[in-house]
Amino acid sequence: MKKSIWFLALVIISNYASAQAYNFRDYVETSDIDNFWIAYDSIKKLEKPAQKKAVFKSIYLDRASTGLKSLAFEREMAADSWLWTIETFPAFWNSVRPNTQNLHKDFRKLEKVYRNFQKIYSGFRPTITYYVIGNMTNGGTVINGKAIIGAELAASNRKTNASELTSSYRDRMRLNKGIVFITAHELVHTQQNLHKKRASNLLGMALKEGSADFIAELLTGRKVEAPYMAYGRKNECGLWQQFQGEMHGSDYRKWISNSSNSDGLPSDLGYFIGYAITRQYYRKARNKEEAIAEILRLDFSDRNATNRFLEGSEYRPCR
């Protein structure tokens, strides 16, 4: 009798856990944004660089959340890097400030993203999403399984004053419509099979990023809006032919995170290729729920696994 009761209890607990609803607002941290603007206003009253550095560090970095600490450590970011951007791009910072301080207006949309993720993937287990103010080098990333969103870039849009910035910044901001899509993209990364830090080759890296774009598209109900996506759709066959010749190598410089080395082309064209392969894999699948699980469980560090995924997609853009 006791065994039966224990078994029944375990079944109930198991069913409860599998049916548990996760709410986005329970997994979000924004304290770094408030601290940044307090530090920003404080250093504006100072003249000596050493004083500015000390005050900024004390108010912002010394009070950093776990997410900001991880970002600063991983990217080797110190107070000087923030101070340089603040002093070099004053119009940008003044114009983007209201956007970063009103992120909550998009939280209802992100709650829907959470609900949608739980509908399409039974293995969804959220982690904390940290909204921080970066030094203009990171729109979003995942470190130690936590999503970290650089709000100064993620919350920028076509109304943000980007006159002081390069064309790659301006092009992104012109198309960006807030934090929802990039948050969804990074949320996908937190659910991917990333037990090894690096993908094995260009194909693996493209699938890692492109599949995050594709699933984020399903979660948000919005098409990916980025320069690489517009260019990729118009030049898919030619891009694929070029990509095929390089996909088994480990040189990503022409395809991923290459804003300073893109030869006049949009950066991150590898995202498009990975997106297109993943989209075809999903379209071909009879069981869409299983396809999502297979995409998320794909080991990007395993060359055989990524090759099988490509073959299974039957991606043939030049037919």
N, C-alpha and C positions, 0 to 999 in steps of 0.2 A: 504493500500500500504506500509506504513511504517513498519507494522507488518511483512509483507512478506519479506521485505528487511532485517529486523533484523533476521528473521528466516533463510533466505538464508545465511547471514553472519555467523550465529552460526554453520550452517551445514558445511560451508567451513572451519571455524576455527577448528571444531571438526575433520573433515577429515584430515586436515593438521597435527593436533596434533597426530592423530592415525598413520599417515604415516611418522611421523618425523623420520629421521635417526639419530642415536646417534653414534658419533665417539669417539673411545676409548681415543684418544689423548686429547680430551676436558675434560676428567674426570680422569686425572692422575696427581699425585704430587710426585716429586722425590727430592725435595730440601734437605731433611734430609740426603740423601746419600752423597751429596757434603759436607754438614756441618760435618758429621761424620768423613770423611777422613781428613778434615782440622784439626779437633780436635785430631784425631789419630796422625797425623804428629807433631802437636804442643806438645803433652804430651811426645813424644819420646825424646824431647830435655830437659826434666825436670827430676829431681831425687827425689825430696821430694813428698811423697804421697799426702800431703795436697795441694801442688801446682797443681799436676796433676788433682786432683778432681775438684779444682776451675776452671781450664782452660777448662777441658772437659765439665763441667756444663755450663760454659759461652758460649762456642762455639756451643755445640750440644743441650743440653737440654733447655737452655734459648731461643734458636732460633727455637724450635721445631714447626713442623706443628701441625695442629689440630689432625691429626691421631697419631703422635708420643706422643703428650700430653695425648691423651686418653689411649694409650697403657701403658705408664709409670704409669698413675694413676690407671688404672684397675689392672695391675699386680704388683703394688707397686715396680716399678723399679727405682732405684736411680743410680747416677754416679758410685758408688762403684761396682755395679754388672757388668757394662760394663768394668771397669778398671780391675776387676778380670779376666774376660775372655780374655781380650787383653794381659795381662801378663802371663796367664796360657797356652794359645794356640797360640803362635806367628806364628808358621808355617801355621796354618789354616788361620789366618787373612791375612797374606802376599799372600797366594795362592788364596784366594777368592776375593781379592780386585778388580782385573780386571773384574771379572764377574759382580760385583755389579755396576761398573762404566760403563758397556756396556749393560745395560738392554734394551736400545732403539732398539737393534738389533731384539728383539722379539716383538716389538710393532706392526709390520705389521700383525703378526699372531694373536695378541690380537684384532686388528681391525676386523679381520675375525670372532673371537669369538663373538664380539659385533653384527656383522651382522647376524650371525647364531642365536644368542639369540633372536633377533628381528623377525626372520623368524619363530621360533618355539613357541614363546610366545608373544602374542600381548600386554600383560600387562607389558612388560619389561620397567623399568624405572631405569637408572643407577645412581649410586652415585659415589663420588670420591673414587678412589683407591690410597692409600698412600703406597709408597715403602719407607721403613725406614730401618735402621740398628738396629736390636734388640740385646739382650744379649744372643743369642743362645738358647732361650727358646720358640721361636714362629716363625713358618714358615709362618703362615697366620691365621688371625682371623677377625671377624667382631665385631665392637663396635659402638653402636649408629647408626647402619645402614651403617657404612662406612667400606670398606674392607681395612685391614692393612696387608701388606706383609713384613715379615722380610727377607730382601734381602740376608743377610749373609747365611741363610739356603736355601731359595727358589732358589737362583742363584747358589748354589753349585752343583757339579756334580762329576762324577767318576774321573776327573782330579784334583779335589780339594785335597789338602794335609790334610787328616783326620787321620794321624798317631797318633796324640795326643788325639783323641776323642774315645768315647766308640763305641762298635760294632753297637749299634742301630743307631748312627749317620752315621757310615761308610756304613751300609746297605742301608740307605735312599739315601745317596749321590751317591752311586754306580749306583742306578737306576734312579736318577733324571736327567732330561734333560732340566732344565731351569725353568723360571718363568711362562710359559704359563698355564700349567695344574693347578697349585695351585692358580693362579689368577682366572682361570675359576671356580674352586671349591668355592673360597670365593665370587666370583661374584654371584654364585647361592644362597649362603647364604643371600646375600643382597636382593634377590627377594623372599625368603621364608617367610612364615607366622610366624614370630618370635616376635610377640607382647608380648609374655611372655618369660622371659629369659631362663627358664629351661624346658627341656622336662619332662614329667610326670614320666617316668620310662625308663628302659634300652631299651625297644623296641622303644620308641619315640626318644631317643638319637641316636640309631643306624639308624633309618630311616632318621633323620635329616642329619647325616653325609654321610650315604650311598647314599641317593638320590642326594646329592650335587656331589658326585663322579660320579654317573651315568649320570646326566645331563651334567657335565663337559666333560664326555667322548663324548657325542653327539655334544657338542659345538666345541671341539678340533679335533674330528675325530681320537683320539688316545686312546688306551686302558689304563686303570689305571695301572701304574707300581709302585707297592709298595710291600714290603715283605708280608703284610697281604693279599694282593690279590692273590699272587702266592700260599701261604699256603692254603687260603680259597678254591681255585678252586680244590686243591688236596684232601681236607678233609671236603668237604661241608656238607655231611650227618652227620658226627660225631659232627661237630661244631654246626649245627642246633639243634641236639638233646640236646647238653649241653646248648645252648642259650635258648631253650624253657623253661627249668627249672628255668631260672633266669630272663626272659624278663619282667616280671611284677613287679620286684623289682627295687629299686633305687640305687643298688650298681653296679657302672660301672667299678670298679677297674680292673677287668679281661678282659675288653672289649674295653674301650675307654681311650685314653690318658694315657696309662699304661706302658710306656717304662721302668720305674723303677720297675715294678711289673708284669712281663709277664712270669715268670717261664721258660725262655728259648724259649718261643714261640714268634712269631712276635707280636708287639704291635698293638693295634687298630683293632683287629679282628672283633669288632662290626661294623666297617665301611663295611667290606665285607658282613656281614649278611644283613645290611640295603641296600647295593648296590644290592645284589642278589634278595631281595624281590621287590625292586623298578623296577629292570630290568624285572622281571616276570610280574609285574603289567602293565608295558608299552607294553611288547610283547603281552599280552592278549588283550589289548585295541584295539577296532576297529578304533576309532578316536584318532590318536596319539597327535594331538594338544590339544584336551580336556584332555588327560591323563597327558600331561606336566603341564597344568594349575591345575589339581587336585593334582598332586605331590607337586607343589609349594605352593598351598593354604592349604595343610594339616596342621592341628594344632597339633604340636608334644606334646603340653601340655595336650591334651584331650585324655585320655585313650580309650574312646569309639571310637574316630575317628581313632586312630592308629590301634586298633583291627579290625575295619571294613576294613581299608586299607589292612592289612595283609590277612584277609579272602578273600577280593576281588581279591587279587593277585593270589590266589590258589597256593601259593608257597609250593611245595612238593618235596624237594631235595632227599628224601630217598625212593622214589617209585621204 
